[in-house]
Amino acid sequence: MASPESKIVVTGAGFSELGEGDVRPFLRTPNLRKLLGPWDRLAVMAAARAIEAANLPLDLGERAGLFMVVGHVPAQKDNMETLMEDSLDENGDFSEALNCRNAYLNFNPIWTFHSLTNSPAFFVSSSFNIQGTYFVTFSEPGQFYLALEECIYALRAGRADMAVVGATVDQDNEMVRFHYRRTLPPLAEEELRSGAGFLILETAEAAAARGAQPHAILEEYSIEYRTHDPLKESFAQEEVFQPAGPCSDAYWGPASLPISIARAGAGTLEHSLRGRDGIHATSRWEVKS
């Protein structure tokens, strides 16, 4: 039985990068392929690897929960320029009427779907039949801790037997690059990475009941928030892994921690974060394999 003090363990972990892996075997219908954007493919592939590593069926059902983070909207420059061109009047000024009447009607709805922040959650939940409680947020690294905490509450309260927890980011596009050029301090384009990391979390009791061996154990974590007016104040991000790992020398957004856990060798992994959004968080994981 779960309790408010139940230890939380990682029984499966997976990660993916752009251009590798075939998600087609996991889709409910081949027709969904045309709607998949890069961050959807990343999420489905990483989630599949985590589920398989946990020795779980790919059909998880109503007792499984989904808790995930998506990155900033990955709109492509050509698509945004087309949308803008159809929104300009004869003087070259932006027109809300033309934007609503012409631009969106002329815009390919498939590309619109690729930029929906909830589409990765839709594809993960539909591919693996996750019917239980869910939590979806975006888009900075600190948000992963919010998803993690919601997952822990659900597991300890018995609202889910297991949880698929992860993050996916597509940062290989002009919209995200434009955003990070404007942050203070700005983030260099060559530091941006695209990828996804997913974990299967369970209570230690639930994992033991089905004979699952932990990949890692969550020993402790903390979350704090610094209130601020984002229009008047911004923070530089500070993220540290001890020991340094695959996400230490580049920016993977909210996917950095789950990717690092998935790729870590045996030993203690510590993570500390001071995020741009005012979230300060730390965690310590004991990686078994």
Secondary structure, DSSP 4 states (H G I P E B T S, - for coil): ---TTPPEEEEEEEEEETT----GGGSSSGGGGGG--HHHHHHHHHHHHHHHHTT--S--BTTEEEEEEE-S----HHHHHHHHHTTB-TTS-B-HHHIIIIIHHHS-HHHHHHT-TTHHHHHHHHHTTB-S-EEEEESSTHHHHHHHHHHHHHHHTTS-SEEEEEEEE---SHHHHHHHHHSSS---GGGB--EEEEEEEEEHHHHHHTTPPPSEEEEEEEEEE----TTT-----EEEEES--TTSSSB-GGGHHHHHHHHPPSEEEEEEEE-TTSEEEEEEEEE--
